[in-house]
Amino acid sequence: MTGHRARLLCIASLVAIALGIPAAPAAETYDPWPGLVQDIFSNRPMNDGNDVIGIEMPVRAEDAAIVPVTLRTKLQPSDSRRVVAITLVIDENPAPMAAKFTLGPDANVTEISTRVRVNNYTNVHAVAELSDGKLYVSKVYVKASGGCSAPAGKNVEEAKNRLGQMRYRQFTKSEQGPATSTREAQIMIGHPNNSGLQMDQVTQLYIPAFFVNELHIWQDDSPVLAMEGGISISEDPNIRFTYVSNGAKHFRAEAKDTDGHVFEHEWKVENPGT
């Protein structure tokens, strides 16, 4: 804008104020959440979930491609209801539904942590579905950008060699009792989880979307946690969670990706290894 034009605009504004002409209203900021409630949850009523589900993320992400997020249930022990599923929605991402976690009915999962891509400054919603059939929502605001299009951290050959490799870690503390005590575990899957928005640095062509879209975890044959994933889950998916042990001797995981690959592994609970 030239100095002459800027002065004219300034004079015009002063004249408008002097004559009492109202200023043009500012454009309203578009909120995608109502449309997402319709698209993802079929417009089901949303209840205040601040006493039901907590969501923790950094206000400003250090790396938009690997933003940590923790989901934590808040139901009191005296509450007869239980959390059936938790859906994580990153409002401004190209595919907003990042993941849906279905909790095993007897596993008592109360905390889930993972890493996600965040493409723009955005609200992030956690929606808990309870056994009473109602939905409860909490949200945080995250400042990050470019996470969905950020280049992969590993080259193609390295990613190919790691494809489907699964690791399991158990975080049982020595002071905890044996079976029936709360434990913490982690499942890690080697996978590029390409978003479809990343560009090959050599060919300058977009890399097709290729990601883990299903994960199921059991202790022996009892379901602990299942995840329906999307492009927002970061490279090398990493799911950490709490659960109550049923005394099982083995942990088992099965993952599937969008190309139809199936990855399976089983570990001893007390000696997981790799």
Sine and cosine of phi, psi and omega as CSV:
sin_phi,cos_phi,sin_psi,cos_psi,sin_omega,cos_omega
0.00,0.00,0.77,-0.64,0.01,-1.00
-0.96,0.27,0.34,-0.94,0.01,-1.00
-0.89,0.45,-0.62,0.79,0.00,-1.00
-0.88,0.47,-0.70,0.72,-0.02,-1.00
-0.92,0.39,-0.62,0.79,0.00,-1.00
-0.89,0.45,-0.65,0.76,0.02,-1.00
-0.90,0.44,-0.64,0.77,0.02,-1.00
-0.89,0.45,-0.68,0.74,0.01,-1.00
-0.90,0.43,-0.62,0.78,0.02,-1.00
-0.90,0.43,-0.71,0.71,0.02,-1.00
-0.88,0.47,-0.67,0.74,0.00,-1.00
-0.88,0.47,-0.62,0.78,0.02,-1.00
-0.91,0.41,-0.66,0.75,0.00,-1.00
-0.91,0.41,-0.63,0.77,0.04,-1.00
-0.89,0.45,-0.68,0.74,-0.01,-1.00
-0.88,0.47,-0.65,0.76,0.01,-1.00
-0.91,0.41,-0.67,0.74,-0.02,-1.00
-0.90,0.45,-0.59,0.80,-0.01,-1.00
-1.00,0.08,-0.03,1.00,0.02,-1.00
0.97,0.23,0.37,0.93,0.02,-1.00
-0.99,0.14,0.85,-0.53,-0.04,-1.00
-0.90,0.43,0.59,-0.81,0.05,-1.00
-0.94,0.34,0.46,-0.89,0.03,-1.00
-0.91,0.42,0.69,-0.72,-0.01,-1.00
-0.90,0.44,0.59,-0.81,0.05,-1.00
-0.93,0.37,0.54,-0.84,0.01,-1.00
-0.90,0.43,0.72,-0.70,-0.01,-1.00
-0.95,0.31,0.64,-0.77,0.05,-1.00
-0.95,0.30,0.77,-0.64,-0.03,-1.00
-0.96,0.28,0.76,-0.65,0.05,-1.00
-0.94,-0.35,0.93,-0.37,-0.05,-1.00
-0.97,0.24,-0.20,0.98,-0.15,-0.99
-0.85,0.52,-0.73,0.68,0.01,-1.00
-0.83,0.56,-0.64,0.77,0.04,-1.00
-0.93,0.37,-0.56,0.83,0.02,-1.00
-0.94,0.34,-0.57,0.82,0.07,-1.00
-0.87,0.48,-0.63,0.77,0.03,-1.00
-0.94,0.34,-0.72,0.69,-0.10,-0.99
-0.95,0.30,-0.67,0.75,-0.11,-0.99
-1.00,-0.02,-0.59,0.81,-0.13,-0.99
-0.90,-0.44,0.25,0.97,0.05,-1.00
0.81,0.58,0.56,0.83,0.06,-1.00
0.90,0.44,0.43,0.90,0.05,-1.00
-0.92,0.38,0.53,-0.85,-0.01,-1.00
-0.87,0.50,0.63,-0.78,0.03,-1.00
-0.94,-0.33,0.81,-0.58,0.02,-1.00
-0.97,-0.22,0.44,-0.90,0.04,-1.00
-0.87,0.49,0.84,-0.54,-0.09,-1.00
-0.95,-0.31,0.28,0.96,-0.07,-1.00
-0.88,0.47,-0.42,0.91,0.05,-1.00
-0.98,-0.18,0.13,0.99,-0.07,-1.00
-0.88,-0.48,-0.72,0.70,-0.08,-1.00
-0.67,-0.74,0.75,-0.66,0.05,-1.00
-0.94,-0.33,0.54,-0.84,0.05,-1.00
-0.74,-0.68,0.78,-0.63,-0.03,-1.00
-0.84,-0.54,0.81,-0.59,0.07,-1.00
-0.53,-0.85,0.43,-0.90,0.07,-1.00
-0.92,0.40,0.60,-0.80,0.03,-1.00
-0.89,0.45,-0.66,0.75,0.06,-1.00
-0.81,-0.58,0.88,-0.48,-0.09,-1.00
-0.98,0.22,0.67,-0.75,0.09,-1.00
-0.95,0.31,-0.61,0.79,0.01,-1.00
-0.68,-0.74,0.93,-0.38,-0.09,-1.00
-0.91,0.42,-0.25,0.97,-0.02,-1.00
-1.00,0.03,-0.27,0.96,0.00,-1.00
-0.64,-0.77,0.93,0.37,-0.03,-1.00
-1.00,0.01,0.86,-0.51,-0.01,-1.00
-0.94,0.33,0.61,-0.79,0.07,-1.00
-0.63,-0.78,0.68,-0.73,0.05,-1.00
-0.82,-0.58,0.76,-0.65,0.06,-1.00
-0.94,-0.33,0.75,-0.66,-0.09,-1.00
-0.69,-0.72,0.81,-0.58,0.03,-1.00
-0.98,0.21,0.51,-0.86,-0.09,-1.00
-0.82,-0.57,0.20,0.98,-0.02,-1.00
-0.89,0.46,0.66,-0.75,0.05,-1.00
-0.96,0.29,0.51,-0.86,0.01,-1.00
-0.83,0.56,-0.48,0.88,-0.02,-1.00
-0.98,0.20,-0.17,0.98,-0.03,-1.00
-0.97,0.24,0.82,-0.58,-0.05,-1.00
-0.97,0.23,-0.24,0.97,0.01,-1.00
-0.98,0.18,0.29,-0.96,0.12,-0.99
-0.67,-0.74,0.37,-0.93,0.05,-1.00
-0.99,0.15,0.85,-0.53,-0.02,-1.00
-1.00,0.01,-0.66,0.75,-0.06,-1.00
-0.44,-0.90,0.43,-0.90,0.06,-1.00
-0.75,-0.66,0.81,-0.59,0.03,-1.00
-0.94,-0.34,0.77,-0.63,0.01,-1.00
-0.97,-0.23,0.84,-0.54,-0.06,-1.00
-0.84,-0.55,0.85,-0.53,0.07,-1.00
-0.97,-0.24,0.99,-0.16,-0.28,-0.96
-0.79,0.61,-0.70,0.72,-0.14,-0.99
-1.00,-0.07,0.07,1.00,0.05,-1.00
-0.96,0.27,0.44,-0.90,0.00,-1.00
-0.84,0.53,-0.59,0.80,0.13,-0.99
-0.86,-0.51,1.00,-0.06,-0.21,-0.98
-0.88,0.47,-0.56,0.83,-0.02,-1.00
-0.97,0.24,0.97,-0.23,-0.05,-1.00
-0.96,0.27,-0.70,0.72,-0.04,-1.00
-0.24,-0.97,0.48,-0.88,0.18,-0.98
-0.84,-0.54,0.84,-0.55,0.00,-1.00
-0.97,-0.25,0.83,-0.56,0.08,-1.00
-0.97,-0.24,0.81,-0.58,-0.12,-0.99
-1.00,-0.07,0.72,-0.70,0.04,-1.00
-0.86,0.51,0.67,-0.74,-0.10,-0.99
-0.89,0.45,-0.42,0.91,-0.04,-1.00
-0.91,-0.42,0.08,1.00,-0.10,-0.99
-1.00,0.05,-0.32,0.95,0.00,-1.00
0.79,0.61,0.76,0.65,0.07,-1.00
-0.95,0.32,0.83,-0.56,-0.03,-1.00
-0.88,-0.47,-0.17,0.99,-0.02,-1.00
-0.51,-0.86,0.71,-0.70,0.03,-1.00
-0.71,-0.70,0.75,-0.66,0.05,-1.00
-0.80,-0.60,0.60,-0.80,0.07,-1.00
-0.44,-0.90,-0.16,-0.99,0.02,-1.00
-0.78,-0.63,0.67,-0.74,-0.09,-1.00
-0.74,-0.67,0.30,-0.95,0.13,-0.99
-1.00,-0.05,0.66,-0.75,0.06,-1.00
-0.82,-0.57,0.84,-0.54,-0.16,-0.99
-1.00,-0.03,-0.48,0.88,-0.01,-1.00
-0.55,-0.84,0.26,-0.96,0.17,-0.98
-0.81,0.58,0.76,-0.65,-0.20,-0.98
-0.33,-0.94,0.42,-0.91,0.29,-0.96
-0.98,0.21,0.59,-0.81,0.10,-1.00
-0.84,-0.55,0.82,-0.57,-0.06,-1.00
-0.95,-0.31,0.63,-0.77,0.18,-0.98
-0.91,-0.42,0.84,-0.54,-0.04,-1.00
-0.90,-0.44,0.89,-0.46,0.01,-1.00
-0.99,-0.17,0.77,-0.64,0.13,-0.99
-0.98,-0.18,0.82,-0.57,-0.04,-1.00
-0.99,-0.16,0.22,-0.98,-0.03,-1.00
-0.92,0.40,-0.21,0.98,0.09,-1.00
-1.00,0.09,0.04,1.00,0.05,-1.00
1.00,0.08,0.00,1.00,-0.04,-1.00
-0.99,-0.11,0.41,-0.91,0.02,-1.00
-0.95,-0.30,0.66,-0.75,-0.01,-1.00
-0.77,-0.63,0.73,-0.69,-0.15,-0.99
-0.82,-0.58,0.63,-0.78,0.16,-0.99
-0.77,-0.64,0.32,-0.95,0.00,-1.00
-0.53,-0.85,0.37,-0.93,0.16,-0.99
-0.70,-0.71,0.26,-0.97,0.05,-1.00
-0.91,-0.41,0.73,-0.68,-0.06,-1.00
-0.82,-0.57,0.73,-0.68,0.08,-1.00
-0.99,-0.15,0.95,-0.30,0.03,-1.00
-0.31,-0.95,0.37,-0.93,0.04,-1.00
-0.40,-0.92,0.53,-0.85,0.09,-1.00
0.99,0.11,0.13,0.99,-0.08,-1.00
-0.90,0.43,-0.57,0.82,-0.06,-1.00
-0.97,0.23,-0.34,0.94,-0.02,-1.00
-0.95,-0.31,0.02,1.00,-0.02,-1.00
-0.90,0.44,0.65,-0.76,0.00,-1.00
-0.86,0.51,0.49,-0.87,0.03,-1.00
-0.89,0.45,0.51,-0.86,-0.01,-1.00
-0.98,0.21,-0.30,0.95,-0.01,-1.00
-0.86,-0.51,0.50,-0.86,0.04,-1.00
-0.96,0.27,0.18,-0.98,-0.11,-0.99
-0.86,0.51,-0.68,0.73,-0.06,-1.00
-0.92,0.38,-0.67,0.75,0.03,-1.00
-0.90,0.43,-0.67,0.74,0.03,-1.00
-0.90,0.44,-0.63,0.78,0.01,-1.00
-0.90,0.44,-0.65,0.76,-0.02,-1.00
-0.93,0.36,-0.46,0.89,-0.01,-1.00
-1.00,-0.04,-0.10,1.00,-0.12,-0.99
-0.83,0.56,0.84,-0.54,0.08,-1.00
0.99,0.14,-0.07,1.00,0.06,-1.00
-0.91,0.42,0.76,-0.66,-0.06,-1.00
-0.84,-0.54,0.66,-0.75,0.06,-1.00
-0.79,-0.61,0.50,-0.87,-0.02,-1.00
-0.74,-0.68,0.73,-0.69,0.06,-1.00
-0.81,-0.59,0.62,-0.78,0.03,-1.00
-0.91,-0.40,0.73,-0.69,-0.06,-1.00
-0.92,-0.40,0.52,0.85,0.01,-1.00
-0.86,0.52,0.74,-0.67,0.03,-1.00
-1.00,-0.04,0.55,-0.84,-0.10,-1.00
-0.88,0.48,-0.50,0.87,-0.03,-1.00
-0.98,0.19,-0.18,0.98,0.02,-1.00
-0.98,0.22,0.48,-0.88,0.03,-1.00
-0.96,0.29,0.01,-1.00,0.01,-1.00
-0.96,0.29,-0.76,-0.65,-0.02,-1.00
-0.82,0.57,0.39,-0.92,0.00,-1.00
0.97,0.25,-0.04,1.00,0.04,-1.00
-1.00,0.01,0.38,-0.92,0.05,-1.00
-0.96,0.27,0.73,-0.68,0.00,-1.00
-0.79,-0.62,0.14,-0.99,0.03,-1.00
-0.73,-0.68,0.71,-0.70,-0.04,-1.00
-0.67,-0.74,0.21,-0.98,-0.04,-1.00
-0.56,-0.83,0.73,-0.69,0.09,-1.00
-0.90,-0.44,0.78,-0.62,0.01,-1.00
-0.84,-0.55,0.70,-0.71,-0.06,-1.00
-0.82,-0.57,0.81,-0.59,0.08,-1.00
-0.97,0.24,0.93,-0.38,-0.04,-1.00
-0.26,-0.97,0.70,-0.71,-0.02,-1.00
-0.91,0.42,-0.42,0.91,-0.03,-1.00
0.72,0.69,0.78,0.62,-0.01,-1.00
-0.88,0.47,0.71,-0.70,-0.07,-1.00
-1.00,0.10,-0.29,0.96,-0.12,-0.99
1.00,0.03,-0.08,1.00,0.00,-1.00
-0.92,-0.38,0.02,1.00,0.00,-1.00
-1.00,0.02,0.51,-0.86,-0.04,-1.00
-0.94,-0.34,0.72,-0.69,0.11,-0.99
-0.91,0.42,0.84,-0.55,-0.10,-1.00
-0.94,0.35,-0.30,0.95,0.01,-1.00
-1.00,-0.04,-0.80,0.60,-0.08,-1.00
-1.00,0.08,-0.30,0.95,-0.06,-1.00
0.90,0.44,0.40,0.92,0.08,-1.00
-0.96,-0.26,0.46,-0.89,0.02,-1.00
-0.95,0.31,0.68,-0.74,0.03,-1.00
-0.99,0.12,0.78,-0.62,-0.03,-1.00
-0.86,0.51,0.53,-0.85,0.07,-1.00
-0.87,0.50,0.71,-0.71,-0.06,-1.00
-0.35,-0.94,0.97,-0.22,-0.15,-0.99
-0.52,-0.86,0.30,-0.95,0.08,-1.00
-0.96,0.28,0.87,-0.49,-0.02,-1.00
-0.94,-0.34,-0.08,1.00,0.06,-1.00
-0.56,-0.83,0.64,-0.77,0.12,-0.99
-0.57,-0.82,0.76,-0.65,0.03,-1.00
-0.79,-0.61,0.69,-0.72,-0.04,-1.00
-0.77,-0.64,0.72,-0.69,0.01,-1.00
-0.77,-0.64,0.47,-0.88,0.30,-0.95
-0.95,-0.31,0.90,-0.44,-0.29,-0.96
0.79,0.61,-0.86,-0.51,-0.02,-1.00
-0.96,-0.29,0.23,0.97,-0.04,-1.00
-0.99,-0.13,0.84,-0.55,-0.03,-1.00
-0.89,0.46,0.73,-0.69,0.07,-1.00
-0.97,-0.24,-0.78,0.62,-0.11,-0.99
-0.36,-0.93,0.60,-0.80,0.11,-0.99
-0.75,-0.66,0.57,-0.82,0.00,-1.00
-0.77,-0.64,0.73,-0.68,0.21,-0.98
-0.97,-0.24,0.93,-0.37,-0.14,-0.99
-0.96,-0.28,0.31,-0.95,0.03,-1.00
-0.75,-0.66,-0.25,-0.97,-0.08,-1.00
-0.95,0.31,-0.21,0.98,-0.05,-1.00
-0.99,0.17,-0.25,0.97,0.06,-1.00
-0.96,0.29,0.74,-0.68,-0.13,-0.99
-0.92,0.39,0.26,-0.97,0.11,-0.99
-0.80,0.61,0.59,-0.81,-0.05,-1.00
0.80,0.60,0.95,0.32,-0.06,-1.00
-0.77,0.64,0.66,-0.75,-0.11,-0.99
-0.67,-0.74,0.93,-0.36,-0.05,-1.00
-0.88,-0.47,0.87,-0.50,0.04,-1.00
-0.90,-0.44,0.66,-0.76,-0.14,-0.99
-0.41,-0.91,0.40,-0.92,0.14,-0.99
-0.99,-0.15,0.42,-0.91,0.04,-1.00
-0.32,-0.95,0.20,-0.98,0.08,-1.00
-0.96,-0.27,0.83,-0.56,-0.02,-1.00
-0.93,0.36,0.63,-0.78,0.10,-0.99
-0.97,-0.23,0.24,0.97,-0.02,-1.00
1.00,0.03,0.14,0.99,-0.04,-1.00
-0.88,0.48,0.50,-0.86,0.03,-1.00
-1.00,-0.08,-0.31,0.95,-0.07,-1.00
-0.74,-0.67,0.52,-0.85,0.14,-0.99
-0.92,-0.40,0.63,-0.77,-0.06,-1.00
-0.69,-0.73,0.63,-0.78,0.02,-1.00
-0.70,-0.72,0.58,-0.82,0.09,-1.00
-0.70,-0.72,0.79,-0.62,0.01,-1.00
-0.82,-0.57,0.53,-0.85,0.07,-1.00
-0.77,-0.64,0.51,-0.86,0.06,-1.00
-0.86,-0.51,0.05,-1.00,-0.13,-0.99
-0.95,0.31,-0.18,0.98,0.09,-1.00
-0.99,-0.10,0.10,1.00,0.06,-1.00
1.00,0.02,0.07,1.00,0.06,-1.00
-0.93,0.36,0.58,-0.81,0.08,-1.00
-0.85,-0.53,0.80,-0.61,-0.01,-1.00
-0.88,-0.48,0.77,-0.64,-0.04,-1.00
-0.72,-0.69,0.54,-0.84,0.09,-1.00
-0.37,-0.93,0.45,-0.89,0.03,-1.00
-0.71,-0.71,0.63,-0.77,-0.03,-1.00
-0.74,-0.68,0.41,-0.91,0.19,-0.98
-0.97,0.23,0.71,-0.71,-0.08,-1.00
-0.86,0.52,-0.72,0.70,-0.12,-0.99
-1.00,0.05,-0.16,0.99,0.01,-1.00
-0.60,-0.80,0.93,0.36,-0.18,-0.98
-0.89,0.45,-0.66,0.75,-0.07,-1.00
0.88,0.47,-0.62,-0.79,-0.01,-1.00
-0.78,-0.63,0.00,0.00,0.00,0.00
